[in-house]
Amino acid sequence: MHDRPYRSALYIPASKERALDKARDLPVDVILFDLEDAVAPDAKVVARSTLATALGAGGYGPRLTVVRMNALDTVWGADDAAAIALMDCDAVLLPKVNGPADLDALAALIPDKPFWAMIETPMGVLNAASIAAHPRMAGFVLGTNDLAKDLNSRSRVALMTALQMSVLAAKAAGIVVLDGVYNAFKDDEGLAAECAEGRDMGFDGKTLIHPAQVAICNAAFGPTDAELELANRQITAFDAAEADGQGVAVVDGKIVENLHIVTAKATLAKAAAIAALEAS
């Protein structure tokens, strides 16, 4: 479905020049340059020009560069859109998307960049399928903190329906979908558990708030050695079965059909894409 990995997506405050510089050397797949929550109100105007300068200078290599703007109903939104339209970035991330009309409004201001949407409101979750189907839409980012606030929830369990609906909508539309942040950035065990859960749910990767979280996230959302070994054995066994005129093979006592081979080849392709990204 995707020709590149999206294992880790790190938020970087657009107002902090040192953080913008350090991001050039971090082993992340996606950088989310943030003009919204990570930037104080009195720093937002300057942050636009600081970010534009950093992106213009380049040096971010193969990392996908996505700029999160302020919502269009804020005093900064329209000016953010005008600035981002001229920035050297791969996509724009719009917060608090409630429906396709929000994307239509942004399209009138930014004519040619792919859109990503923050799914972080109850209405956005309920409209996830129509948002995902928008012609400019390329990715979902789950805003789990805002969702938890709106749902008055203290548990990730209460977010499961919203997470699953968002994943289903993204998969149906063939777009990227990234899990929300893990706030306790010093809790490696908790982060690893939530990454594993997100991967098993179908997320392509996870958004992060601290560079220390990157390695755990990359490991969780990348294929393991065991998965790569199994994928190769499944392909070999299935090829042999087909050569014998059979439609299925058996590996480790389990039936292997064509659908398993599709998954196996996707696993190998993902590993190759990760290797290419890390070698760049």
Backbone bond lengths (Angstrom), bond angles and torsions (degrees), N, CA, C in turn:
res aa  C-N    CA-C-N  psi(-1)  N-CA   C-N-CA  omega(-1)  CA-C   N-CA-C  phi
1 M - - - 1.469 - - 1.526 111.09 -
2 H 1.358 116.77 -41.46 1.457 120.37 -178.23 1.521 109.07 -119.98
3 D 1.319 116.64 144.06 1.458 120.25 -176.45 1.521 112.44 -96.99
4 R 1.312 117.99 14.98 1.457 121.88 178.89 1.533 108.66 -153.71
5 P 1.334 118.53 158.57 1.466 119.93 177.95 1.522 112.05 -80.92
6 Y 1.313 114.98 152.95 1.468 122.42 177.36 1.524 109.55 -133.06
7 R 1.338 116.29 35.48 1.462 120.60 -171.92 1.532 112.25 -60.01
8 S 1.307 116.90 -46.98 1.461 121.88 -173.83 1.521 110.02 -126.95
9 A 1.328 115.50 133.06 1.468 121.15 178.99 1.527 107.61 -132.10
10 L 1.317 116.32 107.04 1.463 121.61 -172.44 1.527 111.49 -99.68
11 Y 1.338 115.32 128.41 1.461 120.25 174.02 1.531 109.50 -74.64
12 I 1.334 116.29 132.05 1.462 122.69 176.90 1.532 108.06 -125.86
13 P 1.338 118.92 123.05 1.472 120.41 178.23 1.528 110.57 -62.01
14 A 1.311 116.34 126.38 1.465 120.14 -177.36 1.518 112.61 -70.93
15 S 1.316 117.30 -12.47 1.467 121.00 -177.72 1.518 113.17 -89.20
16 K 1.331 118.04 -8.92 1.462 121.17 -173.32 1.535 110.48 -107.00
17 E 1.313 116.09 104.42 1.463 120.91 -176.48 1.529 111.70 -60.80
18 R 1.320 117.51 -39.08 1.474 120.05 -178.67 1.526 110.61 -64.32
19 A 1.331 116.81 -41.50 1.464 120.08 179.05 1.522 110.89 -67.10
20 L 1.322 116.64 -38.49 1.461 120.55 178.06 1.524 111.02 -63.22
21 D 1.324 116.18 -35.92 1.460 120.10 179.32 1.534 110.83 -72.89
22 K 1.317 117.50 -44.60 1.472 121.38 -178.41 1.525 111.36 -63.54
23 A 1.335 116.43 -29.96 1.465 120.20 -178.24 1.519 112.53 -62.00
24 R 1.321 117.27 -21.33 1.466 120.82 -179.71 1.526 112.39 -65.52
25 D 1.324 116.78 -21.05 1.459 120.38 -175.85 1.524 113.38 -112.78
26 L 1.315 118.48 5.42 1.459 120.65 -178.34 1.526 110.43 -83.81
27 P 1.332 117.34 142.82 1.469 121.36 -177.85 1.530 113.07 -82.47
28 V 1.326 116.30 50.79 1.463 121.13 -179.89 1.523 109.69 -100.51
29 D 1.323 116.08 156.48 1.457 120.70 177.63 1.521 111.90 -86.63
30 V 1.335 116.28 -32.50 1.467 121.79 -176.90 1.530 108.53 -135.34
31 I 1.330 116.18 137.18 1.461 120.78 170.86 1.523 108.00 -110.40
32 L 1.325 115.55 124.93 1.462 122.12 177.03 1.525 107.74 -102.01
33 F 1.312 116.37 94.19 1.461 121.33 178.69 1.527 108.32 -73.42
34 D 1.323 115.81 120.49 1.464 119.57 -167.56 1.525 112.49 -106.25
35 L 1.329 115.28 118.63 1.460 121.95 171.16 1.526 111.46 -98.90
36 E 1.340 116.34 -4.92 1.465 119.95 -172.90 1.528 112.00 -97.53
37 D 1.334 117.54 -103.50 1.465 121.25 -169.64 1.522 113.99 -61.59
38 A 1.333 117.88 -30.96 1.470 120.32 -174.59 1.523 113.10 -83.63
39 V 1.326 117.47 -0.02 1.466 121.18 -177.18 1.523 109.79 -120.91
40 A 1.323 116.36 126.95 1.467 121.26 179.58 1.526 110.35 -65.57
41 P 1.336 117.48 150.45 1.468 120.33 -178.22 1.522 114.22 -52.51
42 D 1.325 117.42 -40.57 1.467 118.59 -177.28 1.526 113.62 -78.45
43 A 1.343 116.34 -2.47 1.468 119.78 179.44 1.521 112.69 -110.61
44 K 1.320 117.69 -1.59 1.464 120.42 -172.06 1.533 113.19 -66.83
45 V 1.292 118.11 -39.18 1.470 120.29 -178.53 1.520 110.58 -65.78
46 V 1.332 116.21 -46.71 1.461 120.38 179.28 1.527 110.58 -65.76
47 A 1.342 116.66 -35.22 1.467 120.86 -178.81 1.521 111.43 -59.25
48 R 1.317 117.62 -35.26 1.472 120.91 178.86 1.530 110.69 -58.81
49 S 1.314 116.15 -49.43 1.458 119.13 -177.60 1.523 111.17 -71.57
50 T 1.331 117.36 -34.68 1.468 120.79 176.89 1.520 110.35 -61.36
51 L 1.327 116.18 -44.12 1.464 120.69 -179.91 1.522 111.03 -68.53
52 A 1.312 117.20 -43.31 1.464 120.13 179.92 1.532 110.98 -58.61
53 T 1.325 116.43 -39.86 1.460 120.98 178.85 1.528 110.88 -65.47
54 A 1.339 116.22 -44.27 1.465 120.65 -179.32 1.522 110.87 -63.62
55 L 1.322 117.50 -44.97 1.462 120.67 179.95 1.532 110.70 -66.48
56 G 1.300 115.99 -37.25 1.463 119.67 178.48 1.517 112.38 -65.43
57 A 1.330 115.84 -31.40 1.466 119.90 178.66 1.516 111.79 -73.89
58 G 1.341 116.76 -20.94 1.459 121.16 177.05 1.515 112.60 72.61
59 G 1.331 114.79 -157.25 1.450 120.15 179.22 1.510 114.69 94.02
60 Y 1.343 117.65 3.05 1.467 120.61 -179.24 1.523 112.75 -88.85
61 G 1.316 116.04 2.13 1.454 121.00 172.53 1.515 113.49 57.68
62 P 1.343 116.04 -138.38 1.467 119.75 -175.85 1.522 114.00 -82.41
63 R 1.321 117.29 -0.90 1.467 119.52 -179.12 1.527 110.31 -64.20
64 L 1.334 116.09 139.18 1.456 120.02 175.72 1.523 108.14 -73.76
65 T 1.323 116.68 129.45 1.468 120.97 -177.94 1.527 109.54 -107.37
66 V 1.328 114.89 116.89 1.461 121.98 -177.10 1.530 107.97 -124.83
67 V 1.319 117.22 131.77 1.463 121.51 -179.42 1.523 109.54 -106.22
68 R 1.347 115.69 121.51 1.468 119.16 173.89 1.523 109.23 -90.17
69 M 1.309 115.70 118.87 1.449 123.08 -179.89 1.520 110.21 -91.58
70 N 1.314 115.83 175.92 1.455 121.15 169.75 1.531 108.99 -83.74
71 A 1.299 116.46 152.31 1.459 121.23 -178.15 1.529 110.56 -58.40
72 L 1.321 115.89 150.68 1.458 120.17 -176.89 1.531 113.18 -67.09
73 D 1.330 117.30 -19.49 1.464 118.78 178.76 1.529 112.34 -88.85
74 T 1.333 117.34 9.64 1.454 120.83 173.41 1.522 109.49 -98.79
75 V 1.318 116.68 169.80 1.464 120.65 -178.46 1.529 111.24 -71.44
76 W 1.338 117.21 -16.03 1.471 120.61 -177.93 1.526 113.32 -99.01
77 G 1.312 117.37 -15.20 1.453 120.78 -168.96 1.519 114.98 -58.45
78 A 1.315 117.77 -51.76 1.466 120.46 -176.32 1.526 111.38 -63.60
79 D 1.338 116.98 -40.53 1.463 119.88 179.13 1.523 110.90 -69.49
80 D 1.326 116.60 -35.53 1.465 119.57 174.14 1.525 110.32 -58.06
81 A 1.330 115.56 -48.09 1.466 120.45 -178.00 1.526 111.13 -60.21
82 A 1.316 116.13 -43.32 1.463 120.09 -179.99 1.526 111.18 -62.59
83 A 1.341 116.40 -39.18 1.462 120.29 179.91 1.522 111.30 -71.49
84 I 1.325 116.96 -42.67 1.468 121.23 -177.69 1.527 110.56 -65.54
85 A 1.318 116.52 -32.95 1.463 120.21 179.26 1.527 111.51 -57.04
86 L 1.323 116.37 -26.00 1.467 121.35 -178.08 1.524 112.61 -102.02
87 M 1.325 117.84 -4.87 1.464 121.13 -176.62 1.526 111.57 -79.92
88 D 1.316 114.86 152.68 1.460 121.93 177.44 1.532 109.09 -87.57
89 C 1.331 115.36 74.25 1.461 121.28 -179.15 1.527 109.27 -132.01
90 D 1.343 115.74 163.97 1.457 120.51 -175.59 1.523 113.92 -86.11
91 A 1.340 117.34 -27.04 1.465 120.14 -176.53 1.513 109.61 -162.66
92 V 1.319 115.79 165.41 1.457 122.66 176.35 1.518 108.55 -119.39
93 L 1.327 116.14 136.09 1.462 123.15 -179.48 1.521 109.05 -106.98
94 L 1.334 115.87 118.45 1.459 121.63 -178.60 1.524 109.81 -98.91
95 P 1.337 118.27 124.89 1.465 119.61 179.64 1.527 112.77 -78.76
96 K 1.325 113.75 159.16 1.471 122.85 172.16 1.527 112.96 48.53
97 V 1.323 115.48 51.32 1.461 120.73 177.30 1.526 108.42 -77.53
98 N 1.311 116.66 120.91 1.462 121.68 -178.81 1.522 113.36 -100.29
99 G 1.345 116.03 -21.72 1.455 119.81 -179.32 1.510 110.91 -173.81
100 P 1.332 117.65 174.95 1.468 121.84 -177.90 1.522 113.81 -58.63
101 A 1.320 117.79 -27.08 1.466 120.14 -179.06 1.525 111.42 -62.25
102 D 1.330 117.44 -32.43 1.463 120.28 176.98 1.525 110.88 -63.06
103 L 1.324 115.93 -37.92 1.466 120.79 179.51 1.526 111.35 -73.34
104 D 1.322 116.31 -35.52 1.465 119.87 175.86 1.528 110.37 -61.60
105 A 1.334 116.30 -40.11 1.464 120.28 179.00 1.517 110.91 -64.53
106 L 1.329 116.69 -39.42 1.458 120.18 178.77 1.524 111.14 -69.72
107 A 1.323 117.05 -35.80 1.464 121.57 -179.83 1.525 111.39 -61.52
108 A 1.313 116.82 -29.35 1.457 120.15 178.89 1.524 111.60 -70.74
109 L 1.354 116.22 -19.24 1.463 120.90 -178.03 1.528 112.80 -104.41
110 I 1.329 116.28 -29.10 1.465 121.29 -179.90 1.527 107.05 -125.50
111 P 1.326 118.04 101.61 1.463 120.48 -169.12 1.521 116.39 -79.72
112 D 1.341 119.04 -18.42 1.463 116.31 -165.97 1.524 116.42 -137.95
113 K 1.306 120.02 8.39 1.463 120.96 179.33 1.528 110.67 -103.54
114 P 1.329 118.24 145.58 1.462 120.19 174.44 1.530 110.53 -62.92
115 F 1.333 115.93 150.60 1.454 122.09 179.16 1.529 110.67 -105.56
116 W 1.316 114.85 141.34 1.450 122.31 164.52 1.521 106.95 -117.27
117 A 1.316 116.55 152.38 1.462 120.77 -176.59 1.512 111.28 -124.86
118 M 1.329 116.46 133.16 1.455 120.80 168.86 1.534 107.42 -78.37
119 I 1.320 116.14 119.49 1.461 120.98 173.58 1.518 105.93 -98.25
120 E 1.321 116.16 100.28 1.462 120.28 -170.50 1.524 113.14 -147.05
121 T 1.327 116.36 13.68 1.460 120.87 175.23 1.523 109.03 -128.85
122 P 1.333 117.64 154.00 1.463 119.24 176.20 1.528 112.45 -55.77
123 M 1.327 117.64 -39.97 1.455 120.17 179.79 1.526 110.79 -66.56
124 G 1.314 116.83 -38.39 1.451 119.84 177.81 1.516 112.09 -62.37
125 V 1.320 116.51 -39.36 1.464 120.17 177.25 1.522 110.64 -64.70
126 L 1.327 116.51 -45.70 1.463 119.92 -179.02 1.529 111.77 -64.46
127 N 1.318 117.31 -27.19 1.465 121.44 179.99 1.529 112.49 -103.31
128 A 1.329 117.58 16.63 1.463 121.22 -173.15 1.524 112.75 -56.38
129 A 1.326 117.78 -40.09 1.465 120.43 -176.93 1.528 110.95 -64.99
130 S 1.327 117.69 -43.46 1.468 119.55 -179.14 1.526 111.25 -72.69
131 I 1.325 117.74 -30.66 1.465 120.67 175.57 1.525 109.63 -66.80
132 A 1.324 116.25 -45.79 1.468 121.11 -178.97 1.517 111.63 -62.03
133 A 1.325 116.79 -30.46 1.465 121.05 -176.70 1.527 113.21 -81.92
134 H 1.332 117.74 -5.12 1.465 119.89 -179.85 1.531 109.39 -60.37
135 P 1.327 118.21 138.62 1.475 120.29 -173.92 1.525 114.81 -62.89
136 R 1.315 118.92 -20.58 1.467 120.93 179.65 1.536 112.21 -95.73
137 M 1.337 116.89 -3.88 1.455 119.70 -171.89 1.513 112.24 -77.67
138 A 1.356 115.76 131.56 1.461 121.25 -179.48 1.519 113.17 -123.73
139 G 1.337 117.87 -17.87 1.458 117.69 -177.76 1.521 113.45 -167.30
140 F 1.323 114.47 151.00 1.467 122.93 173.73 1.528 109.04 -107.96
141 V 1.328 116.05 141.54 1.457 122.29 168.45 1.519 106.64 -124.38
142 L 1.320 116.81 124.08 1.463 120.34 -179.72 1.524 109.73 -80.37
143 G 1.321 115.38 126.35 1.457 120.97 175.45 1.519 109.08 -98.68
144 T 1.333 115.71 79.33 1.462 119.99 -170.78 1.525 112.97 -69.46
145 N 1.318 118.31 -28.71 1.465 119.21 177.88 1.522 111.19 -65.82
146 D 1.330 116.17 -44.66 1.463 119.36 179.02 1.523 111.39 -68.27
147 L 1.327 116.49 -38.64 1.454 119.22 176.93 1.521 110.94 -61.22
148 A 1.323 116.38 -44.66 1.463 120.00 179.58 1.521 110.84 -61.33
149 K 1.326 116.63 -38.73 1.470 120.15 177.82 1.522 111.03 -63.10
150 D 1.323 116.70 -47.27 1.464 119.96 -177.34 1.530 112.08 -68.03
151 L 1.321 116.27 -30.17 1.465 120.33 179.46 1.520 112.37 -88.81
152 N 1.332 116.22 -3.45 1.464 121.52 -176.13 1.527 110.21 54.72
153 S 1.319 114.56 45.82 1.462 121.25 -174.42 1.522 110.83 -109.55
154 R 1.319 115.78 144.52 1.464 121.58 175.19 1.517 111.17 -114.68
155 S 1.309 116.80 9.40 1.457 120.59 -174.62 1.515 111.03 -136.34
156 R 1.339 117.30 141.23 1.457 121.71 175.94 1.527 111.12 -65.31
157 V 1.311 115.79 -26.22 1.470 119.52 178.38 1.523 110.56 -56.54
158 A 1.320 116.78 -38.56 1.463 120.76 -179.15 1.518 112.45 -68.50
159 L 1.337 117.35 -16.64 1.462 121.55 -179.80 1.523 112.89 -91.85
160 M 1.325 117.55 -5.71 1.456 120.32 -170.59 1.528 113.52 -58.43
161 T 1.306 117.48 -42.32 1.466 119.35 179.25 1.529 110.29 -60.93
162 A 1.332 116.35 -44.27 1.467 120.57 179.53 1.524 110.82 -63.75
163 L 1.323 117.37 -42.63 1.457 120.84 179.39 1.521 110.95 -62.70
164 Q 1.319 116.25 -45.93 1.463 120.05 -177.48 1.529 111.96 -68.16
165 M 1.323 117.55 -38.98 1.467 119.91 177.48 1.522 110.90 -63.23
166 S 1.322 116.00 -38.66 1.463 119.86 179.75 1.520 111.19 -67.90
167 V 1.333 116.88 -42.18 1.456 120.73 177.61 1.523 110.33 -62.45
168 L 1.327 116.83 -45.52 1.466 120.20 179.99 1.528 111.36 -59.56
169 A 1.326 116.17 -44.36 1.465 120.04 -179.59 1.524 110.91 -63.22
170 A 1.334 116.34 -43.27 1.461 120.22 -179.40 1.522 111.50 -65.23
171 K 1.324 116.79 -44.32 1.467 120.05 -179.18 1.530 110.93 -65.33
172 A 1.334 116.85 -38.36 1.460 119.94 179.24 1.519 111.31 -63.63
173 A 1.346 116.17 -32.97 1.465 120.48 -178.30 1.523 112.32 -92.58
174 G 1.334 117.86 -9.09 1.453 120.57 -179.81 1.517 114.22 73.99
175 I 1.339 117.02 32.41 1.461 120.45 179.35 1.526 110.23 -112.08
176 V 1.321 116.28 167.88 1.461 122.73 178.98 1.528 109.56 -72.82
177 V 1.339 116.55 148.08 1.460 120.29 174.46 1.526 108.75 -140.79
178 L 1.337 116.04 124.12 1.451 122.98 -176.54 1.523 110.92 -115.56
179 D 1.325 115.41 136.34 1.460 122.47 179.17 1.528 110.04 -70.43
180 G 1.327 115.60 162.52 1.453 121.39 -179.95 1.518 112.93 -74.28
181 V 1.320 116.18 178.79 1.461 122.22 -175.56 1.527 110.98 -78.85
182 Y 1.328 114.49 158.43 1.463 122.28 172.08 1.520 105.82 -109.56
183 N 1.324 116.65 113.49 1.457 121.01 -167.93 1.530 114.70 -70.69
184 A 1.336 117.02 -32.88 1.469 120.59 -176.50 1.524 109.37 -82.02
185 F 1.342 117.05 81.74 1.459 120.56 -168.27 1.528 113.31 -71.51
186 K 1.325 118.04 -8.63 1.465 120.22 175.65 1.528 112.40 -98.30
187 D 1.313 116.62 -1.46 1.471 121.98 -178.74 1.523 109.24 -96.12
188 D 1.334 115.98 84.95 1.461 120.24 -176.55 1.522 112.16 -64.64
189 E 1.311 116.77 -39.77 1.460 120.38 -178.23 1.526 110.96 -64.96
190 G 1.324 116.37 -43.01 1.460 120.19 178.46 1.514 112.12 -65.45
191 L 1.336 116.24 -40.23 1.460 120.52 177.92 1.520 110.69 -62.91
192 A 1.321 117.20 -45.17 1.462 120.69 -179.66 1.527 110.97 -60.55
193 A 1.330 116.19 -40.47 1.461 119.94 179.71 1.522 111.29 -65.70
194 E 1.340 116.84 -42.29 1.462 119.49 -179.32 1.528 111.27 -71.19
195 C 1.330 117.28 -33.82 1.470 120.26 174.93 1.527 110.29 -62.90
196 A 1.331 116.30 -45.46 1.465 120.14 179.93 1.525 110.76 -62.04
197 E 1.309 116.38 -40.49 1.458 120.63 178.01 1.525 110.82 -63.73
198 G 1.331 116.92 -45.24 1.462 120.66 179.75 1.520 112.11 -63.47
199 R 1.313 116.21 -41.03 1.461 119.48 177.51 1.524 110.66 -61.58
200 D 1.331 116.53 -44.53 1.463 120.02 -178.75 1.528 111.76 -66.57
201 M 1.323 117.31 -24.96 1.464 121.02 177.63 1.522 112.09 -77.99
202 G 1.332 117.37 -17.98 1.455 120.42 178.97 1.511 115.31 113.88
203 F 1.346 117.67 2.75 1.466 119.30 177.22 1.527 110.25 -65.96
204 D 1.326 116.24 147.07 1.461 121.92 178.62 1.523 112.05 -81.31
205 G 1.317 116.99 -20.34 1.446 121.76 -178.90 1.514 109.54 -178.99
206 K 1.318 115.42 -167.90 1.466 120.04 -175.56 1.522 110.27 -139.07
207 T 1.307 116.23 144.90 1.454 121.56 174.88 1.525 109.00 -84.45
208 L 1.339 115.28 145.29 1.459 121.79 -172.34 1.524 110.51 -131.09
209 I 1.337 114.87 154.73 1.459 119.84 -179.19 1.519 112.88 -113.75
210 H 1.355 117.25 -4.67 1.469 119.72 -177.15 1.523 109.36 -148.13
211 P 1.348 116.83 139.67 1.472 119.25 179.84 1.525 113.69 -58.10
212 A 1.330 117.47 -26.40 1.463 120.27 -179.20 1.526 112.28 -65.33
213 Q 1.317 117.16 -15.21 1.472 121.28 -179.05 1.530 112.80 -87.81
214 V 1.314 117.80 -10.03 1.465 120.86 -169.22 1.524 112.93 -64.89
215 A 1.314 117.20 -48.36 1.468 120.19 -174.71 1.524 111.73 -60.66
216 I 1.314 117.23 -42.97 1.470 121.22 179.74 1.517 110.16 -63.80
217 C 1.316 116.36 -41.90 1.458 121.05 -179.04 1.527 111.05 -66.88
218 N 1.309 117.21 -44.80 1.464 120.52 179.22 1.521 111.46 -60.78
219 A 1.318 115.92 -40.72 1.467 119.47 179.88 1.521 111.26 -66.09
220 A 1.328 116.61 -40.46 1.466 120.50 -176.43 1.523 112.12 -67.97
221 F 1.320 116.92 -38.36 1.463 120.18 -174.73 1.531 113.62 -97.10
222 G 1.315 116.75 2.06 1.460 120.32 174.56 1.518 110.00 -101.35
223 P 1.335 117.71 154.65 1.463 120.40 178.46 1.531 111.58 -63.41
224 T 1.336 116.37 140.84 1.461 120.70 175.99 1.529 109.40 -83.63
225 D 1.322 115.96 165.96 1.463 120.17 176.76 1.525 110.64 -59.85
226 A 1.337 115.75 -38.91 1.464 119.83 -180.00 1.525 111.41 -65.07
227 E 1.331 116.81 -38.77 1.466 120.23 179.32 1.526 110.78 -67.95
228 L 1.322 116.73 -37.98 1.461 119.47 178.69 1.528 111.04 -68.49
229 E 1.315 116.02 -39.57 1.461 119.65 178.74 1.526 111.10 -64.36
230 L 1.338 116.14 -42.16 1.463 120.28 178.65 1.526 110.80 -65.74
231 A 1.331 117.21 -41.64 1.464 120.83 179.46 1.518 110.98 -59.12
232 N 1.304 116.88 -43.82 1.471 120.23 178.89 1.525 111.61 -64.34
233 R 1.323 116.51 -41.69 1.468 119.26 179.66 1.532 111.63 -67.37
234 Q 1.338 116.65 -36.46 1.467 119.87 178.08 1.531 110.64 -64.09
235 I 1.315 116.30 -44.26 1.469 120.26 -179.54 1.533 110.44 -64.02
236 T 1.323 116.37 -44.18 1.467 120.43 179.35 1.525 111.42 -61.71
237 A 1.332 116.57 -44.74 1.470 120.69 -178.91 1.521 111.01 -66.85
238 F 1.316 117.04 -39.75 1.461 120.20 -178.30 1.526 110.93 -69.41
239 D 1.329 116.25 -39.86 1.472 119.81 176.69 1.530 110.79 -60.58
240 A 1.334 116.21 -40.62 1.464 120.39 179.14 1.520 111.15 -66.77
241 A 1.348 115.90 -39.13 1.462 119.82 179.22 1.525 110.71 -65.50
242 E 1.325 116.86 -42.59 1.458 120.22 178.20 1.524 111.35 -62.77
243 A 1.322 116.08 -38.28 1.470 119.81 179.24 1.524 111.58 -64.09
244 D 1.337 115.28 -25.20 1.461 120.83 177.10 1.527 112.37 -92.49
245 G 1.334 116.28 7.19 1.449 120.28 179.17 1.511 114.41 81.31
246 Q 1.335 117.12 16.45 1.464 121.43 179.95 1.532 110.34 -100.27
247 G 1.319 115.39 151.10 1.463 119.90 -179.70 1.512 114.09 -97.68
248 V 1.331 116.84 -7.98 1.465 120.59 179.72 1.524 108.66 -138.13
249 A 1.337 115.06 159.26 1.460 121.94 174.60 1.522 107.84 -127.16
250 V 1.316 116.20 172.97 1.460 121.56 176.96 1.519 108.09 -128.10
251 V 1.340 115.58 125.70 1.460 122.12 177.81 1.519 108.26 -131.11
252 D 1.300 116.70 124.49 1.469 122.20 -179.04 1.526 111.80 55.05
253 G 1.325 115.61 36.19 1.450 120.27 178.11 1.513 115.13 76.94
254 K 1.327 117.19 11.68 1.462 121.07 -178.63 1.522 109.78 -122.27
255 I 1.340 114.13 142.78 1.459 120.34 177.80 1.530 110.20 -66.47
256 V 1.325 115.73 136.57 1.466 121.91 175.50 1.521 107.69 -120.79
257 E 1.337 115.53 116.28 1.457 121.83 178.90 1.530 109.21 -111.29
258 N 1.325 114.98 -179.16 1.461 119.48 -177.86 1.530 112.47 -58.55
259 L 1.346 117.28 -36.04 1.467 119.59 -179.24 1.532 110.76 -62.88
260 H 1.331 116.65 -34.02 1.459 119.44 177.18 1.531 111.28 -69.38
261 I 1.312 115.79 -31.82 1.462 120.00 179.00 1.526 110.52 -70.50
262 V 1.321 116.56 -36.38 1.470 119.86 175.28 1.529 109.65 -58.66
263 T 1.331 116.46 -45.59 1.462 120.86 178.36 1.516 111.37 -65.11
264 A 1.330 116.42 -41.81 1.467 120.42 -179.67 1.521 111.30 -61.64
265 K 1.324 116.89 -44.59 1.468 120.35 179.71 1.527 111.12 -66.80
266 A 1.341 116.52 -35.12 1.463 119.76 177.14 1.527 110.59 -65.94
267 T 1.324 116.45 -36.85 1.467 120.80 177.78 1.521 110.92 -63.33
268 L 1.329 116.92 -44.84 1.460 120.95 178.89 1.534 111.11 -66.24
269 A 1.326 116.22 -38.27 1.470 120.01 179.10 1.525 110.85 -65.82
270 K 1.330 116.37 -38.22 1.464 119.96 178.44 1.519 110.52 -64.77
271 A 1.330 116.46 -42.63 1.463 120.17 178.08 1.521 110.75 -61.60
272 A 1.318 117.30 -40.59 1.461 121.04 179.12 1.527 110.86 -65.61
273 A 1.333 116.84 -39.56 1.465 120.64 178.95 1.520 111.17 -66.33
274 I 1.328 116.84 -38.50 1.471 121.10 177.75 1.525 109.69 -64.85
275 A 1.315 116.63 -44.48 1.468 121.07 179.62 1.527 111.12 -61.18
276 A 1.334 116.13 -41.05 1.460 119.89 179.66 1.531 111.14 -66.75
277 L 1.338 115.43 -39.43 1.460 120.15 179.60 1.522 110.38 -65.18
278 E 1.323 116.90 -43.71 1.462 120.70 -176.65 1.537 111.59 -72.70
279 A 1.323 116.16 -21.68 1.458 119.26 178.94 1.517 112.27 -84.97
280 S 1.313 116.99 -13.97 1.464 120.97 -176.94 1.529 112.60 -74.51
